[in-house]
Structures are given as structure tokens and as C-alpha cells.
Amino acid sequence: MPVLSQLFTQAGAAKPTVVLPTPALFELPEKVLQFGTGVLLRGLPNFVIDQANRQGIFNGRVVVVKSTDGGGDAAAFDRQDNLYTVCVRGVEDGQTISEDVVCAGISRVLSAKSQWAEVLQVATSPDLEVVLSNTTEVGIVLDENEDLGATPPRSFPGKLLAVLHARFQAFGGAPDKGLVIVPTELIPDNGTKLRSILQELAERAALGSDFMHWLATANTICNSLVDRIVPGKPAAETYASLTQELGYEDELLTMSEVYLLWAIEGDERVKEVLSFQQVHPGVIVQPDIDLFRELKLRLLNGTHSLSCGLAFLSGVPTVREAMESDCLATYVRNLMLADLLPGIPYPVDEKVGQRFGMQVLDRFRNPAVEHRWLAITLNYSAKLRMRVVPDLLHYYERFRAVPQYVALGFAAYLLFERGTRQEGDKWYGETQGQEYLIQDEQAGYFADLWQRLPSAELVQAALSNQALWGTDLTALPGFADSVTRYLTQLQQEGAAATLATVLNKNQKAAV
């Protein structure tokens, strides 16, 4: 079977369903410098750029900088002429999507360690307009011992500052030669933090007032939010099946869900430079992206966090399987759209929220993504505090009533946290005869509560713990009573039966 790089020399090697690049795409100028080779970059920004190039809109390719030297993805890119396949699988608006695209957006991959001079050469190119990055959450940090003269500097901000300084020198500080810089690291205000570190490093290195002015005024560093599940190369069995389906071998084959969100904080100039934003409704450039952060945090993450305990205790291991259960699917939908959406502590147009929620439900149903509820319980308490408590408080401000699906989710959380066996510093719970690890820093605290207190007192103690929630949740009228009632029911009837009873009762009340 041919490898990906042979597709254009062996007629008919790929199956007709594979979307191949046209020869003209390989001749486009290098307009983007990208730090990072990870699958999220390939499956989102690079995928979007490739789509735009095919439509004659952005018309630019990406030079990728790899921080570690040799091997891995860099060698595979070299063997495959910088091509890779994105296999898009999932559900959108109730329709199953299956699409295979050979992406040609990347022109070359350079090693920062052995090809730094070439990276700096790209920095001085008149074609360059954009810098992208995804160097993990620890990438945007200040290195106190950074040496900008090193080849290369050690940290990502150090490398980027060296690139910008080289560009400043090459063009004599021309104001129109600044770049649009879009970090995609998954931290809040990633652009703001990167800008602050760059300024700090530049001051320490005494790069001069002219450069400091150019850095601040000619370059735009955008906050951004990316959201797309890109698991990367699939397991061996799935990979073998896909290879047969495609008709060729691809070392960089990348799986991706259908959904795509890339929200970028920027003005009209940013929108003009990032013209690829025109080709996908999920790429959004606007002055304020807090709405998208809130929608993701409350509706996707919040729903996950409030559903995981209930679903796991019901004996359903994955999100997809939960969406195949009438009761759990109804709970997830009602929790998200009836309780969490109205409680978002940010002004949200109801239609926008509903649309986002329906997209999340489609993502939860994706048969190509296996997301285990037990994995979602990691850091359970901290997630509820960050993702759910602000929503709960705002719901009470608006309605002065108990959001019943949230209360049931909290009750399931308390029951999940019931540690029955300790091994070293680890606590284990038990459900339906099976033991599970409680991966939460509050596991010992809850094990102690369960050993000492009956359910009603336990709920009062846990919900009033301001160190846990930042507020006293028993001050919310009726909330502790509802959580206590549901917790007692969960203990007596089990999670699945309790959920069925609650849904049936709510359905009758709505009639």
C-alpha cells in the first residue's frame, strides 16, 4: 500500500472519497510562523488555513517550529512532504459526518535547536503576517534566566521575542511590518499574559525604547479560545481499518470531531489579516470573546461535571453511552438548557445559548470519541466550584428557586465522594459491587464526613464549607433540602431508579 507522499505519483492510490490538495496550494507563500507541532494545531488552525487556501481566500502556508530536535512528528512530516490527513468524524445537526482531507497548509517543519538561523530568516520575510502557538499551558511562562542571544532562547516567549527583534531590525522598525500573534494555549487571557512576558523580557534585555514602542504598537497579540476534540492518531486496530478505507499509509493521520470553535479577540485589522476566518462559522474574530469562554465553561464543562457522578453511579461508563440512554440523555439536556443556560453569569442571547447547547449535545453523541465519566471526575470538587457554583448563584439571583437538576447532580457528587477504603493517600469508593478510585483532593475530607455524619448533617456540613465553594451554599433557600432529599433517594433506590423517578415527576409537573 502506498504512503501519503506517493499519492500524486500513483494514480488512484487514494480512495475517491479522500479530498486531495491541488498543485497550486504547494506554491503559496509562507505567511504563518507556528510554534508547536501538536495535533490540536493540525486539526484546528492548520486545517482551517488549508480550507481557506482551497477557496483562494488566505493564500498562505505555515512554517512550523519544533522545539525538540529530530525524530517524532518532524521526521514524519519530512517523509510525507509535510502532508497529513484529518479524518473528521461525528454528528452535526443530527447528521453523521465522515470526511477525510489531506491537508497541505504546512510548508516545512524547522527544528529550533538545529535550524534556528532558518527560523530567524522566516522572521525577516516580507510575506510573514501571522504567528500561532500551542506550547501547552506551561509554555507561556517567564523564564527568569532567559538568554535572547542563545540559539535558540530556551522558552517560547524568548524565542518569539528573538523573532520579533530580528524582524524589527530587518525592516528598520517599520510600523506596517508588525505581526498578528495568536496563542492558542488553553489558559485564560493567553494573549494578555504573553504580551506581558514579552515586554518584561524586552526590558530586561535592554532592547531599546524604539523596539519597545514597535513591539507595543505595530504588533497585535490576541487572546483566543480553541475548542475541538482532536484525539490524534487512533489505536492500532482503528488505524489499520482507516488505512484500508483510505487506500494509503499516513504516519500523521489525525482524528477530529466535527465541531470547531476558534474565538479570537481582535479588531477589523486582525479580521483582515486572519482572512481564513471567513471559511468556517466556528472561527470568530471580535473584540470580546468572553461569551464563548462562558458558554464552553458553563454548558460543556459544567454539564460534564454535574453529570459524571450520576452517570457513573448509574453504571454507564462513557458519555456516548449516556446519550444512548433515554433517562441520562434527558437529564443531560435538561440540566444544560433548563438549569445551566439561564444561570450563566454573563449576558447571553437565548438563541445563541440554545444553539451552542445543541452543538454540545451533538458532540456528546459522537460515536468516534470515547470519553469516560470516571476520567471526568478528576478534581471533581475544584471543577464544581469553578464551573458550576457561579452559575448556581446567578440562577438564584434570577429565579429565587432551586435548579433541581443541579441539586441532583450535587447529590450524586456527594455520594460518589463516599470513600469506603483507604490505601496510602488514595481513597476508593464502591458502586454496584465495583471499586473505583476517587481522584479528588477532597476525598479524605468527604471520607471523614461519611464516617461521622448521617446524610442530612453531611449535606449541611459540605455545602456550608466556604473553603470548598467560596460561599455558603446552604444560604440558598431550599438547595440543601433538595440535595438531601436526592441523596437519600440515591442511597435507597440507586442512581438509575432515582433519575427515572425524578424525570417522571418533572414530566408530570410540566403537563
N, C-alpha and C positions, 0 to 999 in steps of 0.2 A: 504493500500500500504506500502511495507517495506521501511525503511530508509536505507541510504547508507551503514551503518555498518553491515546490515543484508544480504548484497549481497552474502556473502560467506557461509552463513548458510542456505539460502533459494535458492535452485537450480532453475534457470530460472527466478529469480526475475527481473533481468535487461534484457532489450531487446537485441537481438543478435548483434545489431549494436554498442553497447557500448563496448569500449576497456577496459578490466579489467586488473589489475596487477596480476602477478604470485606470488605465495607464497615466492619464493626466494628473491623477492625485499624487503620483510619486514625484512630480516636478514642482510642487508648490513650495514657496519659500518657508524658512523656519521662523515662525512668528512667536513661538512659545518656548520658554525655558522652564523645565519642570524638575523639581527636586522630589524624587521618590519614584519607585517602580511598582508600587503595590497594586493589588487587584482592584481596590476602590477607584484609584485613578484611571486604571484601564477601563473599568466598567462604567464610569460616570463621565468625568471631564473629557478623557480621550475619546470615548465613544461618541459624545455629543459633538466634539470637534470634527470627528470623521463624518458624522451625519451632515454637518453643515458644509463641509468641503464637497460632499457629493451633490449638494444643492447649489454649489457655486456661491456660497454666502461668506464664510470666514476666509477660506482660501489660504490656510496656513498650517504648517506641520509643527510637531513638538520635538524638541531636543530634551532627552531625559538625562538627568544627572543621578547616578547611583553612588551612594555614599560609601558602601563597602566595595572592595576591589575584587574583580574577577568572579567567575562561576555564577551559579544560580540563574536568575532571570536574564542578566546581561548576556551571558553566553547563549542562552536560548534565543534571545532577540537577534543576536548576530547570525545564528544558524538559520533563522526564519526570515531574514531580510526585514526585520522589525515589524512583521505582521503577526496578528493573533486573532483568534476567533472569540467573539462574545456570543454565547448561547443564551438567549433571553427566554425564560420560561415562567409562566404564571397565569394569573387571572386578572382581567381588566374589564370593568363594567359587565361582569358575569360571563365574559367570553374567555376561553382558554387561548393563550398566546404561546406560540412556539416559533422562534425566529433565530437564524444563525447568520451572523455578519462577520466577514473578515475585515478587520479594521486596519487602515493604512495611515492613521493620523500621526504615528510616531516615525520620525525620520532616522534617528540614531540614538544610541544609549552610550553615554560617556561615563567613565569611572572618575569620580572626584579625586581619588588617590593617585591614579596614574595618568590622567588626562586633564589635569586642572588647567593647563595652558589653553587647551582647546575650549574648555568651559568659558574662560575669560575672553576667548576670541568670539564666542557666540554673544557675549555681553556687549561687544562693540559693534555688532551687526546693525545696520540701519533697518533691517527687516523686523528686528525683535520688538514686540509690543507688550507681551504678557509674561508674567511669572506665576506658576502654580506650584503648590507644595502639598504634600501629605507625609510628614515625617514622624507620625504618631503623636500622641498627646504630650510626650516628653521632648518633642523636637523644638517647640517654641519656648526656650528657656535661656536665661542669661548665663553664659559661661564666664565666670569671673576671671579666668586665666586665658581668655581668647587671644590668639595672635593672628591679626589680619594679614600678616605677611607670610604666614605658613602656606604650604602648597599641598593640600588646601587648609583653610581655617577649620578648626575642629567642629564647631557647632553649625547647625543650619543657619541661624541668624548671622553668624560670622561669614559663612560662605556667601549668603545673599548680599551682605554689606560689601564684601570684596567685589562682587559682580557689579553692584551699583556704582562703586567708586571707580572701577575700570571704565564703566560707561560714561560717567561724568567726565573723566579725563579725556576719553576718546573724542567726545563731542563738545569739549570746552564748556561744559555746563549749560548747553542749550536747553531751554525750558521745554521744548517740544520733543525732547528725547527721553523724557521720563517714562516709566512703565506702570502698567496696571498690575498690581500684585494681589493674588487671591489665594490665601492659605485655606486649606480645607481640613486642617486638623480638628478633631472633634472636641474642642474646648470653647466655652463661651467667649465671645469677643476676641476671636483668634487674630483678626487683623489689628485691632487696637493694641493687643499685647505685643504682637510682632513689631509694630511701629515703635512702641516704647523701647523695646530691646535694641532695635537698630539705632535709635537716637542715643541711647546710653553707650553703646559700643563706639559709635562715631565720636562722641565727646571724649571718651577715654583714650581713643586712638589719636585725638587732636587732628582730625581730618580737615579742619578749617571751616570758617564761617560761610564761605561760598558754597562748599559742599553741603553743609548743614541746611542752608537755605534751599538748595536744589533738591535735597532729599525730602524736605518737608513740603515743597510747593510743586515740584514737577512730577512727583510720583504719587500714585493713589493706592493705598493699602486697604483692601476691603475686608470687612467681616463677612463670613459666609457660613452657610449651614448645608451640609450634604446628607442625604438620606437615600440610600439604596442598598439592599442586601446583595452583596457580591461575594458568594462563598469561595470563588476562585475555582481551581481545578478540582473536579469531583473525585470521589473514591474510585478505586481501580475498576470495579465492575461497571459503574456508570460510565467511566471514561471509555472503556472498551466498547460499550454499546453505542456511545456517541460517535466514536471514531468510525465505526461501521456505518452509522447513519450518515455521517458527513462525507465519507469516502477518502479521508486523508488523516495523517497524524499531525497533532498540534501540541507541542510541549507547553504552550502558554494558554491553552484553551481555558476560557473563563466563563463560569456560570453566573447568571444575573437574574434577579427578579425583574418584572416588567416596570414596576413603579420607580420613579426617578424624581428626586427633588434636589435642586441646587439653587438655594436662595443666596443672592449676593447683594450686599449693601453698597449702593453706588448711585451716581447721578447720570445725566444724559451722556456725558463724555464716556463714562465707564460702559454704558449700554452700547455706545457706538463702537468702542474698541472690542468689546466682547460680543461681536455681532452674531456669534454662534447661538446666543440666547434666543434667536428668532425661530430656531428649528424644533424646539421642544417646549411644550407648555409648562413642563416641570422645571425649566431653567428661568429664574425670575431675578431681574435686576431692579431694585427700587431702594429709596432712601432709608427705609425702616423694614427690617426683616424679623422683628420681634414676634410678629403674628405667627410666622412659620415655626419659630422655636417653641412658642407656647402650644400650638396645635400638636406638634410632634410630642412634646413633653407630656401634655395632659391626655391626649386622646390615644396615642400609640403606647407610649411608655407607661402612662398611668393605668390604662386598661390592662396591660400586661401585668403590672404589679398587683392590682386588685383581683385579678382572675387566677393568678398562678396557684395560690394555695387551694382555692376552691376546686379548680380543675384537677390538680394533683391528688387531693384527698378523695376526689370522685373516681380515681383510678384511670384517668385519661392522661397519657404521658406527653403528648405533643399538642401544639397549638392547632395544627391542621386537623388532628383527630377531634379536638374540641369543637371545631367548626363543622364537623360532620355529625355532631350530637345536637339534636333539636334543643334540648334544655340549655346546654352550655353556650351554644351559638346565640340563643335568645338572650341569655344573661349578658354575654359579652356585648351584644348590640345595644341592649337597653342601658347597661352600665355606661357605655361610651356616649350614646346620643341623648339619653334622658337625664343622666346624673352629672357626668363629667363635662360635657359640652356646655351646658348652661352655667357651670361653675367656673369656667376658665377666667382667671383674674386678669383679663385683658379684653378690650373691646373686639368682639368677633361678629362679623356678619353671619347670621344663622345659616344662610345658604352656603357660604364658604366653609363653615364648620361642618355642615352636613356632608358636603362633597368630600372634604378631607376624611371624614369618618367612614364614608362608604369605600374610599380607596384603601383605608387601613383594613377594613373587613375583607376586601379582596386579597390583600397581602396575607392576612391570617389564613386564608383558604388555600394558599399556594401549595400545590402538591410537590413542587420541586424543592421546597425549603423545609427542612426538619428542625423545628425549634422546640426544645424540650422545656416543659414547665418547670421542672426541678432546677434547670440552669437559670431560669428567670428569677428563682427565689434567692439567688445570691445577693447578699447585702439587703435583704428584704426590708428591714426597718428603715434604713437610710433612704432607700428608694421611695417608700411610702411618705416619708417626711418631705422629700424634695418634690416628688411628682404629684402627690395626692393632697396633702394637708392644705396647701394654699388654695386648691380648687374647692376642697370641702368648706373652708372658711368663707370663701366668696359665695358659694352656694347658699350658705346660711344667711349671709348678708342680703341676698336677693329674695329668698323664699321663706326664711324662718321656718324651715321644715327639715325633716330627716331625709337625706337621699338614701333610700332603702337598699339599693344595690351596692352602694359604697359601704353601708353598715354591714351587709352580709359579707362583703369582701374582707372587711376588718375582722369580723368574727372568724372567718376561715384562716386568716393570718395568725390570730392568737392560738387557734387550735394547731396549726402547722408548727408553731414555735414550742409546742409541748415536748420538751426533751425528756426521754424516758431512760436513756443510758448515756453515761459519760465514758469516754476513752481518751485519756490525756486531756488536752484542752478542747476536744471535739465533743459535741452533743449530737445524739441521734434520736429521731422521733420514730413513730411506728404508725402505719395505716394499713388496714386490710391484711394484716399479717406480714407486711414487708417493712423493713427498716430503711430509713433514709437519713442522710447527713443534713443537718441544719447549718447552712453556710452563712451565718449571720453573727456579727459581733455581739449581739444582744442575746444570743442563745442561752448563756449561763444565767442571765437576769431572768429570763422567762422560765427556765427550768426551776429556779428558786420560787418564783411566784406560783407555779403549778403545784409544787410540793407543799406549799404553805396555805394556799387560799382556795376557797370554793369559787366557782365561776363568776358570780356576781361581784365579789370583792376583787377578784383578779382583774376584771374589766375596769373597775373603778381605779385600781392602782396603776394599771398600764396606761389608760387613757389620760389620767391626770399627771403623768410623768412629763413635766415640761422639758427635762433634759432630752427626752426622746423626740418630742414633737415641736418644741419651741413655743408651745402654748398648752393650755389645759383643755383637752378635748371634751372633758365632762361638763364644761361650761356651755356646750352646745345643747340646747334643750332637746331632750328625747334621744340623743345619739347614743349615750351609754346604755340606756334601757333597750334600744333596738339591738345593739351589738350583743348585749347579754342574752336577750331572747333568742337571737340567731345562734349564738354559741351553744346554748343549752340544747337547742334543736339539733345542731350538728352532732353533738355528743350522743344524743339519744337515738337519732334516726339515721345518721350518716350523711355525708355531703350530697350524694346524688339524690336521695329521697328528700332532703331538706330543700334543695334547689327546685325540685319538681313541685313541692308544696308551695313554696314562695311564688313561683311563676304562676301557678294555677290561681292562687289567691289574688295576685295583682291583676291577672287577666279578668277575673270575675268582677273586681272592683272597678275596672275600666269600662265594663259593659253598662 
